[in-house]
Amino acid sequence: MYRFDWKKLYSVLTYAVLLLILYFLQDAVCPHILLFGARPLLLPMAVVGVSLRGDLVRGGVFGLCAGVLCDTALNQTVALCLILFTLLGIFCAYLADTTFTGSFPSFFVLCAAALLIIGLCQLLPLLFSSAASPLPLFGMACRQALSSLIFSLPVYYLCRLAGRRPRQQF
């Protein structure tokens, strides 16, 4: 006889709520915040946070969903965030299984690396389409990573809260 798994449903619903909250903040609040000359990105940090607490499938699926929402929030026609966030979720979940823990320093280091890579990938078309120097583009990616990392502690605790298991048995 098949028994319905309430814990999986609870987990999926809490991660969906987390994703919707951060998408709302990314789409409605972050465009009005300008720190160091750049707008912060919250969704990549959520992908790192969920991936550090889950497995490869959870990290990849959450990254895929966050990538779709980030592409719509940033009005990008190319599915850059979709591809990058899916790979980010799988890679961070792999690192959580092998090297990193779910602690805040691990989360912070992975977020900094992920934000730099995502910022550079977003600026690659500018590097190839114009005669722009790579140094100012790298500086812009660093400023965007710094402006995003300011919000790393609240995003980390939201991901930790979403990753908790229900106390009661259903």
Protein Blocks (a to p, Z undefined) as FASTA:
>chain_A
ZZddfklmmmmmmmmmmmmmmmmmmmmmmmmpcgehiacdfklmmmmmmmmmmcfklmmm
mmmmmmmmmmmmnopabfklmmmmmmmmmmmmmmmmmmmccbfklmmmmmmmmmmmmmmm
mmmmmmmmmccdfklmmmmmmmmmmmmmmmmmmmmmmmmmmmpccfbdZZ
